[in-house]
């Protein structure tokens, strides 16, 4: 049995890989394929996207999962795709402009990080905010990319605006 070795990928490189994988899986693939992945994610599954070979010839598998527990309204593929398209565009812009992207540790596990780039969309009068989180996994050479919807009201509160109930 081979021993796992921790790899450190520079944040920008990691986000570039993640952004490209999400783009390939959901935006560049056929609508049918992307919709099938979305349906599985809605069931709570995490799905393998690809395996990436690192510079030292080790491999890391990238999986994707969806946390839509904070989604306001009824989530559907069109709304999910609109959120993801904006998130990928925002991540790409931040990377192209070489901006420092904030990273937040998840409350439940400090190995899980949430990237400080968001995508706010409106669907049927409801505002939703999607972000990307990553869980490097401690026991396997697997990185879980978690697409998460956050309560949009926390962003409004931070801006000092009144929040509708």
C-alpha positions as CSV (number, residue, x, y, z in Angstrom):
1,X,0.0,0.0,0.0
2,X,1.4,3.4,-1.0
3,X,1.7,6.1,1.6
4,X,-0.2,9.4,0.9
5,X,1.9,12.5,0.7
6,X,0.5,15.9,1.3
7,X,0.8,18.2,-1.7
8,X,0.6,21.9,-1.5
9,X,-0.7,23.6,-4.6
10,X,-0.4,27.4,-4.8
11,X,-3.9,28.9,-4.3
12,X,-4.0,30.5,-7.8
13,X,-3.0,27.3,-9.5
14,X,-5.6,25.3,-7.4
15,X,-8.3,27.8,-8.3
16,X,-7.3,27.7,-12.0
17,X,-7.6,23.9,-12.0
18,X,-10.9,24.0,-10.1
19,X,-12.4,26.7,-12.3
20,X,-11.4,24.8,-15.5
21,X,-12.9,21.5,-14.2
22,X,-16.2,23.2,-13.3
23,X,-16.3,24.9,-16.6
24,X,-15.6,21.6,-18.5
25,X,-18.2,19.6,-16.4
26,X,-21.1,22.0,-16.5
27,X,-20.6,24.8,-19.1
28,X,-18.6,23.2,-21.9
29,X,-20.2,19.8,-21.9
30,X,-23.6,19.0,-23.4
31,X,-26.6,20.2,-21.6
32,X,-27.8,16.6,-21.1
33,X,-24.5,15.5,-19.5
34,X,-24.4,18.6,-17.2
35,X,-28.0,18.1,-16.2
36,X,-27.4,14.5,-15.4
37,X,-24.5,15.5,-13.1
38,X,-26.7,18.2,-11.5
39,X,-29.4,15.6,-10.8
40,X,-27.0,13.4,-9.0
41,X,-25.6,16.3,-7.0
42,X,-29.1,17.2,-5.9
43,X,-29.5,13.7,-4.5
44,X,-26.5,14.4,-2.2
45,X,-23.9,12.5,-4.2
46,X,-20.4,13.7,-4.8
47,X,-19.1,12.8,-8.3
48,X,-15.6,12.4,-9.7
49,X,-14.7,15.0,-12.2
50,X,-11.2,13.9,-13.1
51,X,-7.8,12.8,-11.9
52,X,-5.0,15.4,-12.2
53,X,-1.3,14.4,-12.4
54,X,0.9,16.6,-10.2
55,X,4.4,17.9,-11.0
56,X,5.9,15.1,-8.9
57,X,3.9,12.5,-10.9
58,X,1.5,11.8,-8.0
59,X,-2.2,12.0,-8.8
60,X,-5.1,13.8,-7.1
61,X,-8.8,13.0,-7.9
62,X,-11.1,16.0,-8.0
63,X,-14.8,15.4,-7.0
64,X,-17.7,17.8,-7.0
65,X,-20.6,18.1,-4.6
66,X,-23.5,20.6,-4.1
67,X,-24.8,22.1,-0.9
68,X,-28.1,23.8,-1.8
69,X,-29.5,23.9,1.8
70,X,-29.4,27.7,1.8
71,X,-30.9,28.1,-1.7
72,X,-34.0,30.2,-1.6
73,X,-36.8,28.9,-3.8
74,X,-36.9,25.6,-5.8
75,X,-33.5,24.9,-7.3
76,X,-33.5,23.7,-10.9
77,X,-30.8,23.2,-13.5
78,X,-31.2,26.5,-15.2
79,X,-30.8,28.4,-11.9
80,X,-27.9,26.3,-10.9
81,X,-26.2,26.8,-14.3
82,X,-26.7,30.5,-14.1
83,X,-25.1,30.7,-10.7
84,X,-22.2,28.5,-11.7
85,X,-21.6,30.4,-15.0
86,X,-21.3,33.6,-13.0
87,X,-19.1,32.0,-10.3
88,X,-16.7,30.6,-13.0
89,X,-16.6,34.1,-14.7
90,X,-16.0,35.9,-11.4
91,X,-13.2,33.4,-10.4
92,X,-11.6,33.7,-13.9
93,X,-11.7,37.5,-13.7
94,X,-10.1,37.5,-10.2
95,X,-7.4,35.1,-11.4
96,X,-6.7,37.1,-14.6
97,X,-6.5,40.3,-12.7
98,X,-4.1,38.5,-10.2
99,X,-6.2,39.7,-7.3
100,X,-5.7,38.3,-3.8
101,X,-8.6,36.0,-3.2
102,X,-9.6,35.7,0.5
103,X,-10.0,32.3,1.9
104,X,-12.2,31.4,4.9
105,X,-11.9,28.3,7.0
106,X,-15.2,26.4,7.5
107,X,-16.5,26.5,11.1
108,X,-16.8,22.7,11.3
109,X,-13.4,21.8,9.8
110,X,-10.4,24.0,9.4
111,X,-9.2,21.9,6.5
112,X,-12.2,23.0,4.5
113,X,-11.8,26.4,2.9
114,X,-14.3,28.7,1.3
115,X,-13.1,31.0,-1.4
116,X,-14.1,34.6,-1.1
117,X,-15.5,35.0,-4.6
118,X,-19.2,34.8,-4.9
119,X,-22.0,34.8,-7.6
120,X,-25.2,36.4,-6.7
121,X,-28.2,35.7,-9.0
122,X,-31.9,36.2,-8.9
123,X,-34.4,33.6,-9.9
124,X,-38.1,34.2,-9.6
125,X,-37.6,37.2,-7.3
126,X,-35.3,35.3,-4.9
127,X,-31.6,36.2,-4.5
128,X,-29.1,33.4,-4.1
129,X,-25.3,33.5,-3.6
130,X,-23.0,30.6,-4.7
131,X,-19.4,30.1,-3.6
132,X,-16.8,27.5,-4.0
133,X,-15.4,25.5,-1.1
134,X,-12.7,22.9,-1.2
135,X,-12.1,19.9,1.1
136,X,-8.6,18.4,0.5
137,X,-9.6,15.2,2.2
138,X,-7.4,13.8,4.9
139,X,-7.3,10.1,4.2
140,X,-7.3,10.0,0.4
141,X,-5.7,11.8,-2.5
142,X,-9.1,13.4,-3.2
143,X,-10.1,17.0,-3.3
144,X,-13.8,17.7,-3.0
145,X,-15.0,20.9,-4.7
146,X,-18.2,21.9,-3.0
147,X,-20.5,24.4,-4.7
148,X,-22.4,26.0,-1.9
149,X,-25.3,28.4,-1.7
150,X,-25.0,30.8,1.2
151,X,-27.7,32.9,2.8
152,X,-27.5,36.1,0.8
153,X,-28.6,38.2,3.8
154,X,-25.2,37.9,5.4
155,X,-23.7,39.8,2.4
156,X,-26.4,42.5,2.7
157,X,-25.8,42.8,6.5
158,X,-22.1,43.2,5.9
159,X,-22.8,46.1,3.5
160,X,-25.0,47.7,6.2
161,X,-28.2,47.5,4.3
162,X,-31.6,46.4,5.7
163,X,-32.4,42.8,5.1
164,X,-35.9,41.7,4.0
165,X,-37.2,38.6,5.9
